[in-house]
Amino acid sequence: MTEEEMRKRLAALRIEHRDLDAAIDALSAVGSPDQLQIARLKKRKLMLKDQIAIFEDYLTPDIIA
């Protein structure tokens, strides 16, 4: 995977993470929220956060001070 492909994938992951946040907020605002669905979305959001961190670490150069 090239650096450009990684940057595109990172951007897509960030968008999906943001969309999940909005979906969780929308489900929570409903009168009787579906707790199981919210839990699944939160789990997916955490997995995305981990993937984002991996890509960011790979793309950020190590600087020796």
PATORNU-706679 format. One record per atom (N, C-alpha, C, O, CB): residue number from 0; residue in three letters; atom name; x, y, z. Coordinates in Angstrom, 1 decimal, decimal comma. Each point is the difference from the previous one (the first is absolute). Glycine has a CB too. Example, Ala and Ser with C-alpha at 12.3 -4.5 7.8 and 13.67 -1.06 7.14 Angstrom:
BEGIN
0  Ala  N  13,2  -5,7  7,8
0  Ala  CA  -0,9  1,2  0,0
0  Ala  C  0,9  1,2  0,0
0  Ala  O  1,0  0,0  0,7
0  Ala  CB  -2,9  -1,2  0,5
1  Ser  N  1,5  2,3  -1,9
1  Ser  CA  0,9  1,1  0,0
1  Ser  C  -0,8  1,1  0,8
1  Ser  O  0,5  1,1  0,1
1  Ser  CB  0,7  -1,7  -2,3
***
This chain:
BEGIN
0  Met  N  0,9  -1,2  0,0
0  Met  CA  -0,9  1,2  0,0
0  Met  C  0,9  1,2  0,0
0  Met  O  0,9  0,2  0,8
0  Met  CB  -2,8  -1,4  0,4
1  Thr  N  1,7  2,1  -2,1
1  Thr  CA  0,8  1,2  -0,1
1  Thr  C  -0,5  1,1  1,0
1  Thr  O  -1,0  -0,2  0,6
1  Thr  CB  1,4  -0,3  -3,0
2  Glu  N  0,5  1,5  2,6
2  Glu  CA  -0,3  1,0  1,0
2  Glu  C  -1,3  0,7  -0,4
2  Glu  O  -0,8  0,4  0,9
2  Glu  CB  3,3  -0,1  -0,4
3  Glu  N  -2,7  0,0  -1,8
3  Glu  CA  -1,2  0,7  -0,4
3  Glu  C  -1,2  -0,8  0,3
3  Glu  O  -1,1  0,5  0,4
3  Glu  CB  2,4  0,6  -2,2
4  Glu  N  -1,3  -2,4  1,5
4  Glu  CA  -1,1  -0,9  0,3
4  Glu  C  -0,3  0,0  1,5
4  Glu  O  -1,1  -0,1  0,4
4  Glu  CB  1,7  -1,3  -2,4
5  Met  N  0,5  1,4  2,8
5  Met  CA  -0,2  0,0  1,5
5  Met  C  -0,7  1,3  0,4
5  Met  O  -0,9  0,0  0,9
5  Met  CB  2,9  -1,4  -0,6
6  Arg  N  -1,6  2,5  -0,9
6  Arg  CA  -0,6  1,3  0,4
6  Arg  C  -1,5  0,0  -0,4
6  Arg  O  -0,8  0,6  0,7
6  Arg  CB  3,0  0,6  -1,0
7  Lys  N  -2,5  -1,8  -0,9
7  Lys  CA  -1,4  0,0  -0,4
7  Lys  C  -0,8  -0,9  1,0
7  Lys  O  -1,1  0,3  0,3
7  Lys  CB  1,8  0,0  -2,7
8  Arg  N  -0,1  -1,5  2,7
8  Arg  CA  -0,7  -0,9  1,0
8  Arg  C  -0,2  0,7  1,3
8  Arg  O  -1,0  -0,2  0,6
8  Arg  CB  2,0  -1,8  -1,8
9  Leu  N  0,0  2,7  1,7
9  Leu  CA  -0,1  0,7  1,2
9  Leu  C  -1,1  1,0  0,0
9  Leu  O  -0,8  0,2  1,0
9  Leu  CB  3,2  -0,5  -0,6
10  Ala  N  -2,6  1,1  -1,5
10  Ala  CA  -1,0  0,9  -0,1
10  Ala  C  -1,4  -0,7  0,0
10  Ala  O  -0,9  0,5  0,6
10  Ala  CB  2,4  1,0  -1,9
11  Ala  N  -1,6  -2,6  0,6
11  Ala  CA  -1,3  -0,7  0,0
11  Ala  C  -0,3  -0,6  1,4
11  Ala  O  -1,2  0,1  0,4
11  Ala  CB  1,6  -0,7  -2,8
12  Leu  N  0,6  0,2  3,1
12  Leu  CA  -0,2  -0,5  1,4
12  Leu  C  -0,5  1,1  0,9
12  Leu  O  -0,9  -0,2  0,8
12  Leu  CB  2,6  -1,5  -1,1
13  Arg  N  -1,1  2,9  0,2
13  Arg  CA  -0,4  1,1  0,8
13  Arg  C  -1,5  0,4  -0,3
13  Arg  O  -0,7  0,4  0,9
13  Arg  CB  3,1  0,4  -0,9
14  Ile  N  -2,8  -0,8  -1,3
14  Ile  CA  -1,3  0,3  -0,4
14  Ile  C  -1,0  -1,0  0,6
14  Ile  O  -1,0  0,4  0,6
14  Ile  CB  1,8  0,7  -2,7
15  Glu  N  -0,5  -2,4  2,0
15  Glu  CA  -0,8  -1,0  0,5
15  Glu  C  -0,1  0,1  1,6
15  Glu  O  -1,1  -0,1  0,5
15  Glu  CB  1,7  -1,4  -2,4
16  His  N  0,4  1,9  2,5
16  His  CA  0,1  0,2  1,5
16  His  C  -1,0  1,1  0,4
16  His  O  -0,7  -0,1  0,9
16  His  CB  3,1  -0,8  -0,8
17  Arg  N  -2,3  2,0  -0,9
17  Arg  CA  -0,9  1,2  0,3
17  Arg  C  -1,4  -0,4  -0,3
17  Arg  O  -0,9  0,5  0,8
17  Arg  CB  2,8  1,1  -1,4
18  Asp  N  -2,2  -2,3  -0,5
18  Asp  CA  -1,4  -0,5  -0,3
18  Asp  C  -0,5  -0,9  1,1
18  Asp  O  -1,2  0,2  0,4
18  Asp  CB  1,7  0,0  -2,8
19  Leu  N  0,3  -1,0  3,0
19  Leu  CA  -0,5  -0,9  1,0
19  Leu  C  -0,3  0,8  1,3
19  Leu  O  -1,0  -0,3  0,7
19  Leu  CB  2,4  -1,5  -1,6
20  Asp  N  -0,6  2,8  1,1
20  Asp  CA  -0,3  0,9  1,2
20  Asp  C  -1,4  0,7  -0,2
20  Asp  O  -0,8  0,1  1,0
20  Asp  CB  3,3  0,3  -0,7
21  Ala  N  -2,8  0,0  -1,5
21  Ala  CA  -1,3  0,7  -0,3
21  Ala  C  -1,1  -1,1  0,2
21  Ala  O  -1,1  0,4  0,5
21  Ala  CB  2,2  1,3  -2,1
22  Ala  N  -0,9  -2,9  1,1
22  Ala  CA  -1,0  -1,0  0,1
22  Ala  C  -0,3  -0,4  1,5
22  Ala  O  -1,1  -0,2  0,3
22  Ala  CB  1,8  -0,7  -2,6
23  Ile  N  0,4  0,9  3,1
23  Ile  CA  -0,2  -0,4  1,4
23  Ile  C  -0,8  1,1  0,7
23  Ile  O  -0,9  -0,2  0,8
23  Ile  CB  3,1  -1,0  -0,8
24  Asp  N  -1,9  2,5  -0,3
24  Asp  CA  -0,7  1,1  0,5
24  Asp  C  -1,5  0,0  -0,4
24  Asp  O  -0,9  0,2  0,8
24  Asp  CB  3,0  1,1  -0,8
25  Ala  N  -2,3  -1,6  -1,2
25  Ala  CA  -1,4  -0,1  -0,5
25  Ala  C  -0,8  -1,1  0,7
25  Ala  O  -1,2  0,2  0,3
25  Ala  CB  2,0  0,7  -2,5
26  Leu  N  -0,2  -2,1  2,3
26  Leu  CA  -0,7  -1,1  0,7
26  Leu  C  -0,2  0,3  1,5
26  Leu  O  -1,0  -0,4  0,5
26  Leu  CB  2,0  -1,2  -2,2
27  Ser  N  -0,1  2,3  2,3
27  Ser  CA  -0,1  0,3  1,4
27  Ser  C  -1,1  1,1  0,2
27  Ser  O  -0,6  0,0  1,1
27  Ser  CB  3,0  -0,5  -0,8
28  Ala  N  -2,7  1,3  -1,3
28  Ala  CA  -1,0  1,0  0,2
28  Ala  C  -1,4  -0,5  -0,2
28  Ala  O  -1,0  0,7  0,4
28  Ala  CB  2,6  0,9  -1,3
29  Val  N  -1,8  -2,8  0,4
29  Val  CA  -1,3  -0,6  -0,2
29  Val  C  -0,6  -0,3  1,4
29  Val  O  0,8  -0,3  0,9
29  Val  CB  -0,1  -0,7  -3,2
30  Gly  N  -2,0  1,0  2,4
30  Gly  CA  -0,7  -0,2  1,2
30  Gly  C  0,5  -1,3  0,8
30  Gly  O  0,3  0,0  1,1
30  Gly  CB  -2,2  1,2  -2,1
31  Ser  N  1,9  -2,3  0,2
31  Ser  CA  0,4  -1,3  0,6
31  Ser  C  1,2  -0,5  -0,8
31  Ser  O  -0,2  -0,8  -0,9
31  Ser  CB  -2,1  0,3  1,8
32  Pro  N  3,5  0,9  -0,6
32  Pro  CA  1,1  -0,4  -0,8
32  Pro  C  0,3  -1,5  0,0
32  Pro  O  -0,2  -0,7  1,0
32  Pro  CB  1,2  2,9  -0,6
33  Asp  N  -0,5  -2,7  -1,5
33  Asp  CA  0,3  -1,5  -0,1
33  Asp  C  1,5  -0,1  0,5
33  Asp  O  0,9  0,3  -0,7
33  Asp  CB  -2,5  -0,7  -1,3
34  Gln  N  1,7  0,0  3,3
34  Gln  CA  1,3  -0,1  0,6
34  Gln  C  0,9  -1,0  -0,7
34  Gln  O  1,2  0,2  0,0
34  Gln  CB  -2,3  0,4  2,1
35  Leu  N  0,6  -1,7  -2,6
35  Leu  CA  0,8  -1,0  -0,7
35  Leu  C  0,6  0,6  -1,3
35  Leu  O  1,2  -0,2  -0,2
35  Leu  CB  -2,6  -1,6  1,2
36  Gln  N  0,6  2,6  -1,7
36  Gln  CA  0,5  0,6  -1,2
36  Gln  C  1,1  1,1  0,3
36  Gln  O  1,0  0,1  -0,7
36  Gln  CB  -3,2  -0,6  -0,4
37  Ile  N  1,9  1,2  2,2
37  Ile  CA  1,0  1,1  0,4
37  Ile  C  1,3  -0,7  0,4
37  Ile  O  1,1  0,5  -0,3
37  Ile  CB  -3,0  1,0  1,0
38  Ala  N  1,8  -2,6  0,0
38  Ala  CA  1,2  -0,7  0,5
38  Ala  C  0,8  -0,5  -1,2
38  Ala  O  1,2  0,1  0,0
38  Ala  CB  -2,3  -0,7  2,1
39  Arg  N  0,4  0,1  -3,1
39  Arg  CA  0,7  -0,5  -1,2
39  Arg  C  0,7  1,2  -0,8
39  Arg  O  1,1  -0,2  -0,5
39  Arg  CB  -2,8  -1,7  0,3
40  Leu  N  1,0  3,0  0,1
40  Leu  CA  0,6  1,2  -0,6
40  Leu  C  1,2  0,5  0,7
40  Leu  O  1,0  0,4  -0,6
40  Leu  CB  -3,2  0,2  -0,3
41  Lys  N  2,1  -0,6  2,2
41  Lys  CA  1,2  0,4  0,8
41  Lys  C  1,2  -0,9  -0,1
41  Lys  O  1,1  0,5  -0,1
41  Lys  CB  -2,7  0,5  1,7
42  Lys  N  1,3  -2,3  -1,7
42  Lys  CA  1,1  -1,0  -0,2
42  Lys  C  0,6  0,3  -1,3
42  Lys  O  1,3  -0,1  -0,1
42  Lys  CB  -2,5  -1,6  1,5
43  Arg  N  0,4  1,9  -2,5
43  Arg  CA  0,6  0,3  -1,3
43  Arg  C  0,8  1,2  0,0
43  Arg  O  1,1  0,1  -0,6
43  Arg  CB  -3,1  -1,2  -0,4
44  Lys  N  1,5  2,1  1,7
44  Lys  CA  0,7  1,3  0,1
44  Lys  C  1,4  -0,1  0,7
44  Lys  O  0,9  0,6  -0,4
44  Lys  CB  -3,2  0,5  0,5
45  Leu  N  2,3  -2,0  0,9
45  Leu  CA  1,3  -0,2  0,7
45  Leu  C  1,0  -0,8  -0,9
45  Leu  O  1,2  0,3  0,0
45  Leu  CB  -2,4  -0,3  2,2
46  Met  N  0,7  -0,9  -3,0
46  Met  CA  0,8  -0,7  -1,0
46  Met  C  0,6  1,0  -1,0
46  Met  O  1,2  -0,1  -0,4
46  Met  CB  -2,5  -2,1  0,7
47  Leu  N  0,4  3,1  -0,8
47  Leu  CA  0,5  1,0  -0,9
47  Leu  C  1,1  0,9  0,6
47  Leu  O  0,9  0,4  -0,7
47  Leu  CB  -3,2  -0,5  -0,4
48  Lys  N  2,1  0,5  2,4
48  Lys  CA  0,9  0,8  0,7
48  Lys  C  1,4  -0,7  0,0
48  Lys  O  1,0  0,7  -0,2
48  Lys  CB  -2,9  0,3  1,6
49  Asp  N  1,9  -2,3  -1,1
49  Asp  CA  1,3  -0,7  0,0
49  Asp  C  0,6  -0,1  -1,4
49  Asp  O  1,2  0,2  -0,1
49  Asp  CB  -2,1  -1,6  2,0
50  Gln  N  0,1  1,2  -2,9
50  Gln  CA  0,6  0,0  -1,4
50  Gln  C  0,5  1,4  -0,4
50  Gln  O  1,1  0,1  -0,6
50  Gln  CB  -2,7  -1,9  0,0
51  Ile  N  0,9  2,8  1,0
51  Ile  CA  0,5  1,4  -0,3
51  Ile  C  1,3  0,2  0,7
51  Ile  O  0,9  0,6  -0,6
51  Ile  CB  -3,3  0,2  0,4
52  Ala  N  2,5  -1,2  1,5
52  Ala  CA  1,3  0,2  0,7
52  Ala  C  1,1  -0,8  -0,7
52  Ala  O  1,2  0,5  0,0
52  Ala  CB  -2,4  -0,2  2,1
53  Ile  N  1,0  -1,5  -2,6
53  Ile  CA  1,0  -0,7  -0,7
53  Ile  C  0,5  0,7  -1,2
53  Ile  O  1,2  0,1  -0,3
53  Ile  CB  -2,2  -2,2  1,1
54  Phe  N  0,1  2,6  -1,6
54  Phe  CA  0,3  0,7  -1,3
54  Phe  C  0,8  1,3  0,4
54  Phe  O  0,9  0,4  -0,7
54  Phe  CB  -2,9  -1,4  -0,5
55  Glu  N  1,5  1,8  2,2
55  Glu  CA  0,7  1,2  0,4
55  Glu  C  1,4  -0,3  0,5
55  Glu  O  0,9  0,8  -0,4
55  Glu  CB  -3,1  0,2  1,0
56  Asp  N  2,4  -2,0  0,1
56  Asp  CA  1,3  -0,4  0,5
56  Asp  C  0,9  -0,3  -1,2
56  Asp  O  1,2  0,3  0,0
56  Asp  CB  -2,1  -1,1  2,2
57  Tyr  N  0,4  0,1  -3,1
57  Tyr  CA  0,8  -0,4  -1,2
57  Tyr  C  0,4  1,2  -0,8
57  Tyr  O  1,1  0,1  -0,5
57  Tyr  CB  -2,2  -2,4  0,5
58  Leu  N  0,2  3,2  -0,2
58  Leu  CA  0,2  1,2  -0,9
58  Leu  C  0,8  1,1  0,7
58  Leu  O  0,5  0,8  -0,7
58  Leu  CB  -2,7  -1,4  -0,5
59  Thr  N  2,2  0,6  2,5
59  Thr  CA  0,8  1,0  0,7
59  Thr  C  1,4  -0,4  0,2
59  Thr  O  0,3  -1,1  0,6
59  Thr  CB  -2,4  1,8  0,6
60  Pro  N  3,0  0,0  -1,7
60  Pro  CA  1,4  -0,4  0,1
60  Pro  C  0,6  0,1  1,4
60  Pro  O  -0,4  0,9  0,8
60  Pro  CB  0,7  -0,1  -3,2
61  Asp  N  0,5  -1,7  2,7
61  Asp  CA  0,7  0,1  1,3
61  Asp  C  1,1  1,1  0,0
61  Asp  O  0,9  -0,1  -0,8
61  Asp  CB  -1,4  -2,4  1,2
62  Ile  N  0,4  3,4  0,6
62  Ile  CA  0,9  1,1  0,1
62  Ile  C  0,8  -0,2  1,2
62  Ile  O  -0,5  0,0  1,1
62  Ile  CB  -1,0  1,6  -2,4
63  Ile  N  2,8  -1,8  1,2
63  Ile  CA  0,9  -0,1  1,2
63  Ile  C  0,4  1,4  0,4
63  Ile  O  0,6  0,7  -0,8
63  Ile  CB  0,2  -3,0  0,0
64  Ala  N  -1,1  2,6  2,0
64  Ala  CA  0,3  1,3  0,5
64  Ala  C  1,4  0,1  0,6
64  Ala  O  0,4  1,0  0,5
64  Ala  CB  -2,8  -0,6  0,0
***
